Amino acid sequence: MVPSLRRRTEQVHQQRMAAWAQLRACCPTCQVEPTMPCHLDGWPLENGAVHARRYEEAEVAA
């Protein structure tokens, strides 16, 4: 376990952004509902990644 240095970064971590988009929006690319992970040819994307269009949908939904 890595201790927290209680530092703020300028950007939000990529996995946190992906989790937010997955929770908030449907994915028009792979046609999944909110909370379901994006997939490509039936396999989930690596490290919980989401398609770019899902980020756009999440922004609109927010």
PDB file with SEQRES, HELIX, SHEET and CRYST1 records, atoms N, CA, C and O in Angstrom:
SEQRES   1 A   62  MET VAL PRO SER LEU ARG ARG ARG THR GLU GLN VAL HIS          
SEQRES   2 A   62  GLN GLN ARG MET ALA ALA TRP ALA GLN LEU ARG ALA CYS          
SEQRES   3 A   62  CYS PRO THR CYS GLN VAL GLU PRO THR MET PRO CYS HIS          
SEQRES   4 A   62  LEU ASP GLY TRP PRO LEU GLU ASN GLY ALA VAL HIS ALA          
SEQRES   5 A   62  ARG ARG TYR GLU GLU ALA GLU VAL ALA ALA                      
HELIX    1 AA1 GLN A   14  ARG A   24  1                                  11    
HELIX    2 AA2 GLU A   46  GLY A   48  5                                   3    
HELIX    3 AA3 ALA A   52  ALA A   61  1                                  10    
SHEET    1 AA1 2 HIS A  39  LEU A  40  0                                        
SHEET    2 AA1 2 TRP A  43  PRO A  44 -1                                        
CRYST1    1.000    1.000    1.000  90.00  90.00  90.00 P 1           1          
ATOM      1  N   MET A   1       0.846  -1.183   0.000  1.00  0.00           N  
ATOM      2  CA  MET A   1       0.000   0.000   0.000  1.00  0.00           C  
ATOM      3  C   MET A   1       0.879   1.229   0.000  1.00  0.00           C  
ATOM      4  O   MET A   1       1.848   1.301   0.756  1.00  0.00           O  
ATOM      5  N   VAL A   2       0.557   2.185  -0.829  1.00  0.00           N  
ATOM      6  CA  VAL A   2       1.336   3.413  -0.947  1.00  0.00           C  
ATOM      7  C   VAL A   2       0.686   4.489  -0.088  1.00  0.00           C  
ATOM      8  O   VAL A   2      -0.505   4.761  -0.240  1.00  0.00           O  
ATOM      9  N   PRO A   3       1.444   5.101   0.808  1.00  0.00           N  
ATOM     10  CA  PRO A   3       0.852   6.153   1.631  1.00  0.00           C  
ATOM     11  C   PRO A   3       0.520   7.388   0.802  1.00  0.00           C  
ATOM     12  O   PRO A   3       1.224   7.712  -0.155  1.00  0.00           O  
ATOM     13  N   SER A   4      -0.531   8.057   1.167  1.00  0.00           N  
ATOM     14  CA  SER A   4      -0.951   9.259   0.461  1.00  0.00           C  
ATOM     15  C   SER A   4      -0.065  10.429   0.848  1.00  0.00           C  
ATOM     16  O   SER A   4       0.268  10.609   2.019  1.00  0.00           O  
ATOM     17  N   LEU A   5       0.305  11.204  -0.122  1.00  0.00           N  
ATOM     18  CA  LEU A   5       1.090  12.407   0.140  1.00  0.00           C  
ATOM     19  C   LEU A   5       0.197  13.631   0.246  1.00  0.00           C  
ATOM     20  O   LEU A   5       0.673  14.752   0.430  1.00  0.00           O  
ATOM     21  N   ARG A   6      -1.115  13.399   0.128  1.00  0.00           N  
ATOM     22  CA  ARG A   6      -2.120  14.451   0.210  1.00  0.00           C  
ATOM     23  C   ARG A   6      -1.818  15.622  -0.721  1.00  0.00           C  
ATOM     24  O   ARG A   6      -1.925  16.791  -0.350  1.00  0.00           O  
ATOM     25  N   ARG A   7      -1.440  15.263  -1.934  1.00  0.00           N  
ATOM     26  CA  ARG A   7      -1.182  16.273  -2.951  1.00  0.00           C  
ATOM     27  C   ARG A   7      -2.322  16.275  -3.948  1.00  0.00           C  
ATOM     28  O   ARG A   7      -2.915  15.237  -4.243  1.00  0.00           O  
ATOM     29  N   ARG A   8      -2.614  17.433  -4.452  1.00  0.00           N  
ATOM     30  CA  ARG A   8      -3.611  17.542  -5.524  1.00  0.00           C  
ATOM     31  C   ARG A   8      -2.876  17.625  -6.850  1.00  0.00           C  
ATOM     32  O   ARG A   8      -1.863  18.312  -6.976  1.00  0.00           O  
ATOM     33  N   THR A   9      -3.400  16.917  -7.828  1.00  0.00           N  
ATOM     34  CA  THR A   9      -2.805  16.980  -9.154  1.00  0.00           C  
ATOM     35  C   THR A   9      -3.635  17.911 -10.020  1.00  0.00           C  
ATOM     36  O   THR A   9      -4.788  18.209  -9.712  1.00  0.00           O  
ATOM     37  N   GLU A  10      -3.038  18.355 -11.090  1.00  0.00           N  
ATOM     38  CA  GLU A  10      -3.742  19.277 -11.986  1.00  0.00           C  
ATOM     39  C   GLU A  10      -4.835  18.581 -12.777  1.00  0.00           C  
ATOM     40  O   GLU A  10      -5.830  19.205 -13.146  1.00  0.00           O  
ATOM     41  N   GLN A  11      -4.658  17.296 -13.039  1.00  0.00           N  
ATOM     42  CA  GLN A  11      -5.644  16.553 -13.815  1.00  0.00           C  
ATOM     43  C   GLN A  11      -6.223  15.419 -12.970  1.00  0.00           C  
ATOM     44  O   GLN A  11      -5.571  14.884 -12.073  1.00  0.00           O  
ATOM     45  N   VAL A  12      -7.455  15.077 -13.287  1.00  0.00           N  
ATOM     46  CA  VAL A  12      -8.099  13.933 -12.643  1.00  0.00           C  
ATOM     47  C   VAL A  12      -7.513  12.664 -13.248  1.00  0.00           C  
ATOM     48  O   VAL A  12      -7.252  12.610 -14.450  1.00  0.00           O  
ATOM     49  N   HIS A  13      -7.305  11.649 -12.421  1.00  0.00           N  
ATOM     50  CA  HIS A  13      -6.733  10.391 -12.892  1.00  0.00           C  
ATOM     51  C   HIS A  13      -7.636   9.773 -13.954  1.00  0.00           C  
ATOM     52  O   HIS A  13      -8.861   9.827 -13.848  1.00  0.00           O  
ATOM     53  N   GLN A  14      -7.025   9.190 -14.968  1.00  0.00           N  
ATOM     54  CA  GLN A  14      -7.762   8.631 -16.111  1.00  0.00           C  
ATOM     55  C   GLN A  14      -8.778   7.568 -15.692  1.00  0.00           C  
ATOM     56  O   GLN A  14      -9.885   7.537 -16.230  1.00  0.00           O  
ATOM     57  N   GLN A  15      -8.428   6.703 -14.752  1.00  0.00           N  
ATOM     58  CA  GLN A  15      -9.366   5.667 -14.331  1.00  0.00           C  
ATOM     59  C   GLN A  15     -10.549   6.263 -13.582  1.00  0.00           C  
ATOM     60  O   GLN A  15     -11.656   5.729 -13.648  1.00  0.00           O  
ATOM     61  N   ARG A  16     -10.328   7.361 -12.872  1.00  0.00           N  
ATOM     62  CA  ARG A  16     -11.434   8.024 -12.179  1.00  0.00           C  
ATOM     63  C   ARG A  16     -12.388   8.649 -13.195  1.00  0.00           C  
ATOM     64  O   ARG A  16     -13.606   8.600 -13.022  1.00  0.00           O  
ATOM     65  N   MET A  17     -11.831   9.236 -14.253  1.00  0.00           N  
ATOM     66  CA  MET A  17     -12.675   9.807 -15.308  1.00  0.00           C  
ATOM     67  C   MET A  17     -13.478   8.719 -16.014  1.00  0.00           C  
ATOM     68  O   MET A  17     -14.652   8.913 -16.328  1.00  0.00           O  
ATOM     69  N   ALA A  18     -12.839   7.569 -16.263  1.00  0.00           N  
ATOM     70  CA  ALA A  18     -13.526   6.458 -16.924  1.00  0.00           C  
ATOM     71  C   ALA A  18     -14.653   5.929 -16.046  1.00  0.00           C  
ATOM     72  O   ALA A  18     -15.735   5.619 -16.543  1.00  0.00           O  
ATOM     73  N   ALA A  19     -14.404   5.824 -14.744  1.00  0.00           N  
ATOM     74  CA  ALA A  19     -15.444   5.336 -13.829  1.00  0.00           C  
ATOM     75  C   ALA A  19     -16.621   6.304 -13.790  1.00  0.00           C  
ATOM     76  O   ALA A  19     -17.774   5.876 -13.738  1.00  0.00           O  
ATOM     77  N   TRP A  20     -16.339   7.605 -13.816  1.00  0.00           N  
ATOM     78  CA  TRP A  20     -17.397   8.611 -13.820  1.00  0.00           C  
ATOM     79  C   TRP A  20     -18.241   8.492 -15.092  1.00  0.00           C  
ATOM     80  O   TRP A  20     -19.469   8.516 -15.024  1.00  0.00           O  
ATOM     81  N   ALA A  21     -17.591   8.364 -16.242  1.00  0.00           N  
ATOM     82  CA  ALA A  21     -18.321   8.244 -17.506  1.00  0.00           C  
ATOM     83  C   ALA A  21     -19.129   6.958 -17.548  1.00  0.00           C  
ATOM     84  O   ALA A  21     -20.252   6.950 -18.052  1.00  0.00           O  
ATOM     85  N   GLN A  22     -18.575   5.875 -17.028  1.00  0.00           N  
ATOM     86  CA  GLN A  22     -19.287   4.589 -17.023  1.00  0.00           C  
ATOM     87  C   GLN A  22     -20.520   4.653 -16.137  1.00  0.00           C  
ATOM     88  O   GLN A  22     -21.550   4.068 -16.470  1.00  0.00           O  
ATOM     89  N   LEU A  23     -20.431   5.342 -15.037  1.00  0.00           N  
ATOM     90  CA  LEU A  23     -21.555   5.458 -14.114  1.00  0.00           C  
ATOM     91  C   LEU A  23     -22.638   6.388 -14.658  1.00  0.00           C  
ATOM     92  O   LEU A  23     -23.822   6.178 -14.394  1.00  0.00           O  
ATOM     93  N   ARG A  24     -22.246   7.406 -15.409  1.00  0.00           N  
ATOM     94  CA  ARG A  24     -23.143   8.478 -15.809  1.00  0.00           C  
ATOM     95  C   ARG A  24     -23.867   8.237 -17.138  1.00  0.00           C  
ATOM     96  O   ARG A  24     -25.023   8.636 -17.278  1.00  0.00           O  
ATOM     97  N   ALA A  25     -23.216   7.593 -18.117  1.00  0.00           N  
ATOM     98  CA  ALA A  25     -23.768   7.608 -19.478  1.00  0.00           C  
ATOM     99  C   ALA A  25     -23.787   6.238 -20.152  1.00  0.00           C  
ATOM    100  O   ALA A  25     -23.028   5.334 -19.802  1.00  0.00           O  
ATOM    101  N   CYS A  26     -24.685   6.119 -21.132  1.00  0.00           N  
ATOM    102  CA  CYS A  26     -24.684   4.967 -22.035  1.00  0.00           C  
ATOM    103  C   CYS A  26     -23.548   5.154 -23.036  1.00  0.00           C  
ATOM    104  O   CYS A  26     -23.105   6.279 -23.270  1.00  0.00           O  
ATOM    105  N   CYS A  27     -23.082   4.071 -23.619  1.00  0.00           N  
ATOM    106  CA  CYS A  27     -22.029   4.168 -24.626  1.00  0.00           C  
ATOM    107  C   CYS A  27     -22.638   3.954 -26.011  1.00  0.00           C  
ATOM    108  O   CYS A  27     -23.118   2.863 -26.321  1.00  0.00           O  
ATOM    109  N   PRO A  28     -22.619   5.006 -26.850  1.00  0.00           N  
ATOM    110  CA  PRO A  28     -23.172   4.838 -28.196  1.00  0.00           C  
ATOM    111  C   PRO A  28     -22.319   3.939 -29.091  1.00  0.00           C  
ATOM    112  O   PRO A  28     -22.817   3.424 -30.092  1.00  0.00           O  
ATOM    113  N   THR A  29     -21.053   3.742 -28.754  1.00  0.00           N  
ATOM    114  CA  THR A  29     -20.172   2.913 -29.587  1.00  0.00           C  
ATOM    115  C   THR A  29     -20.470   1.432 -29.426  1.00  0.00           C  
ATOM    116  O   THR A  29     -20.620   0.712 -30.413  1.00  0.00           O  
ATOM    117  N   CYS A  30     -20.557   0.974 -28.173  1.00  0.00           N  
ATOM    118  CA  CYS A  30     -20.780  -0.466 -27.964  1.00  0.00           C  
ATOM    119  C   CYS A  30     -22.176  -0.773 -27.423  1.00  0.00           C  
ATOM    120  O   CYS A  30     -22.482  -1.926 -27.117  1.00  0.00           O  
ATOM    121  N   GLN A  31     -23.023   0.251 -27.304  1.00  0.00           N  
ATOM    122  CA  GLN A  31     -24.432   0.073 -26.952  1.00  0.00           C  
ATOM    123  C   GLN A  31     -24.644  -0.584 -25.585  1.00  0.00           C  
ATOM    124  O   GLN A  31     -25.426  -1.527 -25.463  1.00  0.00           O  
ATOM    125  N   VAL A  32     -23.945  -0.084 -24.556  1.00  0.00           N  
ATOM    126  CA  VAL A  32     -24.172  -0.588 -23.206  1.00  0.00           C  
ATOM    127  C   VAL A  32     -24.800   0.506 -22.352  1.00  0.00           C  
ATOM    128  O   VAL A  32     -24.639   1.696 -22.623  1.00  0.00           O  
ATOM    129  N   GLU A  33     -25.509   0.087 -21.329  1.00  0.00           N  
ATOM    130  CA  GLU A  33     -26.183   1.011 -20.424  1.00  0.00           C  
ATOM    131  C   GLU A  33     -25.213   1.523 -19.365  1.00  0.00           C  
ATOM    132  O   GLU A  33     -24.124   0.972 -19.204  1.00  0.00           O  
ATOM    133  N   PRO A  34     -25.602   2.581 -18.638  1.00  0.00           N  
ATOM    134  CA  PRO A  34     -24.747   3.057 -17.546  1.00  0.00           C  
ATOM    135  C   PRO A  34     -24.443   1.924 -16.561  1.00  0.00           C  
ATOM    136  O   PRO A  34     -25.265   1.031 -16.354  1.00  0.00           O  
ATOM    137  N   THR A  35     -23.297   1.972 -15.983  1.00  0.00           N  
ATOM    138  CA  THR A  35     -22.707   1.020 -15.035  1.00  0.00           C  
ATOM    139  C   THR A  35     -22.129  -0.223 -15.710  1.00  0.00           C  
ATOM    140  O   THR A  35     -21.405  -0.979 -15.062  1.00  0.00           O  
ATOM    141  N   MET A  36     -22.420  -0.457 -16.975  1.00  0.00           N  
ATOM    142  CA  MET A  36     -21.856  -1.615 -17.677  1.00  0.00           C  
ATOM    143  C   MET A  36     -20.553  -1.192 -18.357  1.00  0.00           C  
ATOM    144  O   MET A  36     -20.490  -0.108 -18.937  1.00  0.00           O  
ATOM    145  N   PRO A  37     -19.510  -2.029 -18.298  1.00  0.00           N  
ATOM    146  CA  PRO A  37     -18.230  -1.655 -18.915  1.00  0.00           C  
ATOM    147  C   PRO A  37     -18.300  -1.688 -20.437  1.00  0.00           C  
ATOM    148  O   PRO A  37     -19.027  -2.489 -21.024  1.00  0.00           O  
ATOM    149  N   CYS A  38     -17.529  -0.804 -21.060  1.00  0.00           N  
ATOM    150  CA  CYS A  38     -17.429  -0.809 -22.522  1.00  0.00           C  
ATOM    151  C   CYS A  38     -16.690  -2.066 -22.966  1.00  0.00           C  
ATOM    152  O   CYS A  38     -15.883  -2.624 -22.222  1.00  0.00           O  
ATOM    153  N   HIS A  39     -16.979  -2.504 -24.195  1.00  0.00           N  
ATOM    154  CA  HIS A  39     -16.331  -3.698 -24.714  1.00  0.00           C  
ATOM    155  C   HIS A  39     -16.005  -3.523 -26.182  1.00  0.00           C  
ATOM    156  O   HIS A  39     -16.533  -2.637 -26.855  1.00  0.00           O  
ATOM    157  N   LEU A  40     -15.135  -4.376 -26.661  1.00  0.00           N  
ATOM    158  CA  LEU A  40     -14.755  -4.395 -28.069  1.00  0.00           C  
ATOM    159  C   LEU A  40     -14.749  -5.848 -28.497  1.00  0.00           C  
ATOM    160  O   LEU A  40     -13.959  -6.645 -27.991  1.00  0.00           O  
ATOM    161  N   ASP A  41     -15.618  -6.195 -29.416  1.00  0.00           N  
ATOM    162  CA  ASP A  41     -15.763  -7.586 -29.884  1.00  0.00           C  
ATOM    163  C   ASP A  41     -16.046  -8.553 -28.739  1.00  0.00           C  
ATOM    164  O   ASP A  41     -15.551  -9.680 -28.734  1.00  0.00           O  
ATOM    165  N   GLY A  42     -16.847  -8.106 -27.768  1.00  0.00           N  
ATOM    166  CA  GLY A  42     -17.236  -8.967 -26.669  1.00  0.00           C  
ATOM    167  C   GLY A  42     -16.273  -8.996 -25.497  1.00  0.00           C  
ATOM    168  O   GLY A  42     -16.582  -9.607 -24.474  1.00  0.00           O  
ATOM    169  N   TRP A  43     -15.119  -8.358 -25.611  1.00  0.00           N  
ATOM    170  CA  TRP A  43     -14.129  -8.328 -24.531  1.00  0.00           C  
ATOM    171  C   TRP A  43     -14.087  -6.939 -23.902  1.00  0.00           C  
ATOM    172  O   TRP A  43     -14.056  -5.940 -24.622  1.00  0.00           O  
ATOM    173  N   PRO A  44     -14.084  -6.859 -22.574  1.00  0.00           N  
ATOM    174  CA  PRO A  44     -14.014  -5.542 -21.912  1.00  0.00           C  
ATOM    175  C   PRO A  44     -12.724  -4.817 -22.281  1.00  0.00           C  
ATOM    176  O   PRO A  44     -11.688  -5.444 -22.498  1.00  0.00           O  
ATOM    177  N   LEU A  45     -12.800  -3.500 -22.350  1.00  0.00           N  
ATOM    178  CA  LEU A  45     -11.604  -2.710 -22.633  1.00  0.00           C  
ATOM    179  C   LEU A  45     -10.634  -2.797 -21.456  1.00  0.00           C  
ATOM    180  O   LEU A  45     -11.046  -3.019 -20.318  1.00  0.00           O  
ATOM    181  N   GLU A  46      -9.363  -2.624 -21.736  1.00  0.00           N  
ATOM    182  CA  GLU A  46      -8.323  -2.764 -20.719  1.00  0.00           C  
ATOM    183  C   GLU A  46      -8.438  -1.708 -19.625  1.00  0.00           C  
ATOM    184  O   GLU A  46      -8.764  -0.552 -19.894  1.00  0.00           O  
ATOM    185  N   ASN A  47      -8.171  -2.110 -18.415  1.00  0.00           N  
ATOM    186  CA  ASN A  47      -8.104  -1.216 -17.246  1.00  0.00           C  
ATOM    187  C   ASN A  47      -9.358  -0.384 -17.038  1.00  0.00           C  
ATOM    188  O   ASN A  47      -9.280   0.727 -16.514  1.00  0.00           O  
ATOM    189  N   GLY A  48     -10.506  -0.900 -17.438  1.00  0.00           N  
ATOM    190  CA  GLY A  48     -11.748  -0.180 -17.228  1.00  0.00           C  
ATOM    191  C   GLY A  48     -11.931   1.022 -18.125  1.00  0.00           C  
ATOM    192  O   GLY A  48     -12.729   1.905 -17.809  1.00  0.00           O  
ATOM    193  N   ALA A  49     -11.219   1.084 -19.232  1.00  0.00           N  
ATOM    194  CA  ALA A  49     -11.312   2.210 -20.161  1.00  0.00           C  
ATOM    195  C   ALA A  49     -12.705   2.274 -20.784  1.00  0.00           C  
ATOM    196  O   ALA A  49     -13.425   1.277 -20.825  1.00  0.00           O  
ATOM    197  N   VAL A  50     -13.071   3.451 -21.265  1.00  0.00           N  
ATOM    198  CA  VAL A  50     -14.344   3.632 -21.963  1.00  0.00           C  
ATOM    199  C   VAL A  50     -14.081   4.307 -23.301  1.00  0.00           C  
ATOM    200  O   VAL A  50     -13.045   4.947 -23.485  1.00  0.00           O  
ATOM    201  N   HIS A  51     -15.018   4.165 -24.236  1.00  0.00           N  
ATOM    202  CA  HIS A  51     -14.894   4.803 -25.543  1.00  0.00           C  
ATOM    203  C   HIS A  51     -15.019   6.324 -25.420  1.00  0.00           C  
ATOM    204  O   HIS A  51     -15.662   6.829 -24.499  1.00  0.00           O  
ATOM    205  N   ALA A  52     -14.411   7.034 -26.339  1.00  0.00           N  
ATOM    206  CA  ALA A  52     -14.414   8.503 -26.323  1.00  0.00           C  
ATOM    207  C   ALA A  52     -15.831   9.065 -26.394  1.00  0.00           C  
ATOM    208  O   ALA A  52     -16.127  10.076 -25.757  1.00  0.00           O  
ATOM    209  N   ARG A  53     -16.701   8.428 -27.154  1.00  0.00           N  
ATOM    210  CA  ARG A  53     -18.075   8.924 -27.265  1.00  0.00           C  
ATOM    211  C   ARG A  53     -18.822   8.830 -25.945  1.00  0.00           C  
ATOM    212  O   ARG A  53     -19.760   9.592 -25.715  1.00  0.00           O  
ATOM    213  N   ARG A  54     -18.424   7.910 -25.073  1.00  0.00           N  
ATOM    214  CA  ARG A  54     -19.072   7.800 -23.773  1.00  0.00           C  
ATOM    215  C   ARG A  54     -18.726   8.997 -22.890  1.00  0.00           C  
ATOM    216  O   ARG A  54     -19.560   9.470 -22.118  1.00  0.00           O  
ATOM    217  N   TYR A  55     -17.486   9.483 -23.011  1.00  0.00           N  
ATOM    218  CA  TYR A  55     -17.113  10.704 -22.287  1.00  0.00           C  
ATOM    219  C   TYR A  55     -17.995  11.871 -22.735  1.00  0.00           C  
ATOM    220  O   TYR A  55     -18.477  12.654 -21.918  1.00  0.00           O  
ATOM    221  N   GLU A  56     -18.193  11.967 -24.043  1.00  0.00           N  
ATOM    222  CA  GLU A  56     -19.042  13.046 -24.582  1.00  0.00           C  
ATOM    223  C   GLU A  56     -20.473  12.948 -24.043  1.00  0.00           C  
ATOM    224  O   GLU A  56     -21.066  13.951 -23.647  1.00  0.00           O  
ATOM    225  N   GLU A  57     -21.012  11.744 -24.033  1.00  0.00           N  
ATOM    226  CA  GLU A  57     -22.374  11.543 -23.506  1.00  0.00           C  
ATOM    227  C   GLU A  57     -22.453  11.885 -22.018  1.00  0.00           C  
ATOM    228  O   GLU A  57     -23.445  12.450 -21.559  1.00  0.00           O  
ATOM    229  N   ALA A  58     -21.409  11.543 -21.274  1.00  0.00           N  
ATOM    230  CA  ALA A  58     -21.392  11.854 -19.844  1.00  0.00           C  
ATOM    231  C   ALA A  58     -21.366  13.355 -19.613  1.00  0.00           C  
ATOM    232  O   ALA A  58     -22.018  13.851 -18.694  1.00  0.00           O  
ATOM    233  N   GLU A  59     -20.626  14.078 -20.431  1.00  0.00           N  
ATOM    234  CA  GLU A  59     -20.578  15.538 -20.317  1.00  0.00           C  
ATOM    235  C   GLU A  59     -21.969  16.143 -20.571  1.00  0.00           C  
ATOM    236  O   GLU A  59     -22.396  17.058 -19.868  1.00  0.00           O  
ATOM    237  N   VAL A  60     -22.655  15.621 -21.574  1.00  0.00           N  
ATOM    238  CA  VAL A  60     -23.994  16.113 -21.900  1.00  0.00           C  
ATOM    239  C   VAL A  60     -24.964  15.792 -20.761  1.00  0.00           C  
ATOM    240  O   VAL A  60     -25.802  16.618 -20.402  1.00  0.00           O  
ATOM    241  N   ALA A  61     -24.844  14.593 -20.200  1.00  0.00           N  
ATOM    242  CA  ALA A  61     -25.741  14.178 -19.122  1.00  0.00           C  
ATOM    243  C   ALA A  61     -25.500  14.960 -17.833  1.00  0.00           C  
ATOM    244  O   ALA A  61     -26.410  15.129 -17.021  1.00  0.00           O  
ATOM    245  N   ALA A  62     -24.267  15.435 -17.651  1.00  0.00           N  
ATOM    246  CA  ALA A  62     -23.937  16.185 -16.424  1.00  0.00           C  
ATOM    247  C   ALA A  62     -24.542  17.535 -16.533  1.00  0.00           C  
ATOM    248  O   ALA A  62     -24.401  18.349 -15.621  1.00  0.00           O  
TER     249      ALA A  62                                                      
END                                                                             
